[in-house]
Every structure is written in structure tokens, then in C-alpha cells.
């Protein structure tokens, strides 16, 4: 049985300490501010937001060549590579990774997480843990398919301006622009089969967070709770702790962090998002 190496892209938002802990290799997406181009993570979050104040950020997928450069040494070392990527419904990253994988027939498997941020990251962690346990490629892919189907992600936006600029949710924009004309309306989104859909609206940040908590609760009990935010460090711990208490889930096990430039470029500041990985034995709500 070949050794298995896990690769993911930087949209996963996993910190370097976690990547190192699980031996996960990262391929960076690209962030642009006008003519200034950076690989994701070349800028700190504070540097990213400082630049974003004056120039709208844009993102693009890694090239196939960038993936190939990562795959090649791992394959040469005798690994089978499992590469998990951000949802193919909103990014061309899957296509770049797939093209690169053709250079290594039978040695690289590309897996579309149909997710983003830490919900994508959790799938990468799951794959790395399973690889460390000695599971086969087929077993890991079956496990990932199960986890992917049980993730339910909800996102509360403070603004739709970044989403409009990014062009990744053009189908949603007409309805979103109608609902935000009402003063102080906050938009809530859900991710369904990798596609962003409108969940609803709330009249305040507080009500937005309450709605997210209600949605997450529908899928109890959790295998994992995930909370991500952009520039809401003063509120996120309390939000995550309350959610964990409601679900009788250990707070210290919550996968919690600030989203990086990829999600931030399209969602803007003030995001509060939560995902639940529904426990496998639990039936889905009707």
C-alpha cells in the first residue's frame, strides 16, 4: 500500500501550526490588488485588510503548474497524493488541480470538498488523520464523501459589496440587492452542494448570529463544530462558546479561526460563519 500525502489549497484557512501537525501540504491561491499580485499568505491578515481599504481585492486559482510543482516531489517519494480543493462551484481551483494530476496517472486523486474556509480545512484534517491511521486511498475517499455530505455551513454577511465585486455569486446578486435596500438588513447564506444560496435576512448582527445558531442546531448532534469570521475577533469566542454549550460540545474542540484573504476578498469584513459536521449515525432533518 502506497504512502498517502494530503494536499489542499490555501482557501482552507488552516493555520500553519495545524498544517504542520497533520503533515498537510498547501498550494496558495493568488490575491490581487490592482497590479500588485501576491500568493495567499504572503501578506498577514492585517496587511491584507489595510490594502483592501484602498483597493478592492481579487482572487484567482493556482495555476496547474503550481499544483504540479507540489505533486511531483511527493509522487517521487512514493506517495499517492490526495488533493482537496475549495468548491469547484465558485473557483477554478479544481480544474487547475485536475489538469496537473493528469501528469501523474493513478498517483494523484483530486477531491472537490464542495466547501470553503475551515469547513474545507476540516476535510483536509480528516484525510490526514485517516492517512496516518494507514487507511487506503479508497477508504479515505469514501470517508471524505461521507464527511462532505454531513457538513452544513451558514454565513452571515455584514455587507454584500465584496460579494458583488468578486463576481462569484452573480446569480444571487439581484435578490440580494433587493433585500439589502431595507436599512440594516444583514444577508445570510448557506452552502448547498458547493453553491452559495440565500438563507434569509436579519435586521441586526445579533439576530443574524441567532439565526445561524438556530440553523446549526437543526443538525445536532455534532461530530465537529466550525466557526470562522472576518474581523470579528471581539465577538467570535462568545459566539462559538454559546454554540458549543447549546450543543453540549466541548468548546476547546471547536475548529475556530479568522478566515484568510480568499474568503475575505469575496465576503468582506464582519462575517460570522458556522458549520456543523453532523454525526454520521444521525438521520438528516426533514
N, C-alpha and C positions, 0 to 999 in steps of 0.2 A: 504494500500500500504506500503510495507516494506521500511525502510530507505535504501539508497544506499551508499555504501562505494567504493571509487575508489582506486585501487592499480595499480602500474606499476613497472617496473624494472629499475635499475639504468642506463641502456643504454639510457634512455630518456634525460639525461643531464640537467634536470631542476634543478636549484639551490634550496637549502633548503628553502630559503625565499618564493619561488613560491610554493613549495610543502606545506609549512605551510599555505600559503594564501588560497589555494584551498582545504586543508584537504586531500591531496593525500598521501597514504602510499607507501613507497618504499621498494622493495626487491633487495638487492645488488647482482650483478654478482660477479664473482671471477677473480682476477688478479694474475698471477704467474710470478715470476722472478726466473727461475731455481727451487730451492727447497723452496723459500720464497713465501708464499701464503698470499694474503690479500683479504678481502672483498672490493669491489669497494667503494671508498670514505674514506677508512681508510687512504689513502695517499692523500696529497694535489697534485695538478697538478704539481707543481714544484718538489716535491719529486718523483712523478711518472716518469717525464722526466729525472731526474737525474739518477734514476735506469736504465731507458731504454737505456741510453748511453752505459752502460757496459753489460747489459743482455737483450736479446730480450724478451719483454713481451708476455705472452699468456693469453687467457681468457677462461672461461668456464661458463656454465649456472648455476644458483642457483639449488640446489637440490630440489626435490619435498618436502622434509621435511622443507626446508626454507620457501617455499610458504605456506605449511600447518600451520606453526607457525604464519604466518601473518593472514591467513584466519580465523583461529579458534576463536580468541577473537572478531573479527568483526562480525562473524556469531552469536556468543554467545550474542552479544549486540543487536541482532535483525536486522542486516544489510543484504541486498543482496550485494554480492561483485561483482563488475565488474573489472576484471584484464586485463590490456592492456600490451602486451608484444612486444619486438623487433621482427622484421620479422622472421618468422619461416623458411624462405628460407636460412638463414645464421646463425641460432642459434638454439640450442635445448631447449631454454628457454620456448617456447610454450609447449613442451612435459612435462617438469617438472611441469609447472603450471596446465596443464590439468590433470596430474596424481593426483596432490594434490586436485584438485577440485572434484574428484570422492569421496572424503571423506565427501563432503558436498552436496549431491544430491539436485539439484533445488535451491541451495543457492549461488552458485558461477558461474559466466559466464566468460569464457576466450575469449579475443578478440585479434586476431593477427593484429597488426597495419600495417603489411607489410612495415614497415618503421623503421627508426632508428634516434638516436640523437634527436634534438629538433623537428623534424617532428613527431616523436613518442610522444614527450612531449606535443606538441600542441593537439594531440588527447586525451591525459590524461586530459589536462586542459578543453577541450570541454566536456568531460564526467563529470568532477567535476562541471562545471557550470550548466550543464543540471540537474544533481542530486540536486543541490542547488535550482533549479527552481521547483523541485517537479515532474520532468518527470519520467515516468515508465521505467523499465528495457528495455522493448521492444522499447519504443521511443528513449532511449539513444543509443541502439544498431543500430537502423535504422539511427540515426543521425551520428554515428561513421562510418557506412558503406558509407554514403554519403561523409563525410569529407575525408575518406581514398581514395575514388575514385578520389577525386579532388586535391590530393597532388601530386606535381611534383617536384622531388628532383634531384639536379645536384651537382656533387662533382668533384672538381679539385684537383688532387694529385700532390705533389711535387716529390714524389718518389714512386716506386712500391715495394720496398724492404719489407716493413712491410706487404703489402697485400700478397706477395709471402710467407713470413714466416708463416703468420696466417693460410694459407690453406683454407680460406673461399671463395676464388674465383678461384679455380683451373681450372675451365672451361675457365676462361678469360686469364689465365697466358700465354699460348702460343702466343696469338696475342699481348698481352701487351708487352711481352719481345721482340717481333719483332719490334714493333713501337718505343720503347724507345732506341733502338740501335742508332737511329739518335740523334745526340748531342742536348741536351737541350729540348728534347720533353717532354711536360707535358701531362699526361693522364687525360681525362675527362670521368667520369662515370655518368650513370643515373640509377635510381632505377625504375624498371618496375615490377609491381605486386610482390614487395618484393625482386626481384632478381636484382643484380648488372649487368649492361650491359655496353659495351663500347659505349660512346657517340662520342668520337673523340679525337683528339690530338691538342695541341697548341705548338708553339715554344718558349713561354715565359710565366711567371706568368701573366703578363699584358694581353696577348692575351687569356690566359685561363679564367681570370676573365671576359673579354669582351664576350667570348663565353657563359659563364654561364648567364650573363645578357641578352644576346640575346634569350637564351632558355627560361628563366623565362618570358620574355616579351611576348612570344607566347601565354601564358595562362592568360593574363590580361583580365578583371580586377581582382585584388586580394581580397579575404576575409582576408588573412593574408600573410605576408612575413616572412620568417625564414632565418636567416643567422647563420652559425656555422663555426668555424675554429679551427685549432690546431696551436698554437704558432705563430699566425699572428695578434697579438693584435695591432701592429702598423699600419696595413692596413685595418682591418676589418670594423672600423667605417666609413671610407671614402667609402669603397665598399658598405656597407649597405645603407648609406645616398644617394649615387648616384642611387642605385637601387630603393629606395623609391621615389626619385624625378622623375625618369623616369616613374614610375607607379602611380604617384600622390597619394601616400600612406603615411600617417603620419609616419615620421621616429621614433618618440617616441613609436609607437605601434609595431615596428618590434621586433619579438622574436629573440634575438641576444645573442650569448654566445660562450664560448670556449667548445669544445667537451671534454668529460672526457676520462678516460683510456680505455673504451671499444672500442669506435670508433678509438681512437688514437693508440691502440695496433695493429690495422689492416690497418690503413691508414697512420700512421706516422705523422711527423711534416710537417708544410707547407700546410695543407689542407685549401681550401676555398670552402665552400659549400653553396648553397642557394636553398630554396624551396618556391614554391608559392602554396597556397591553393586557387584554382580557385573559384571565386564567384559562388554560386550554380546555379543561373539563366543563367549563360553563357554557350553557347554551346562549345563543345570541338573543337579545330582546326583540320582541315582535314589533 
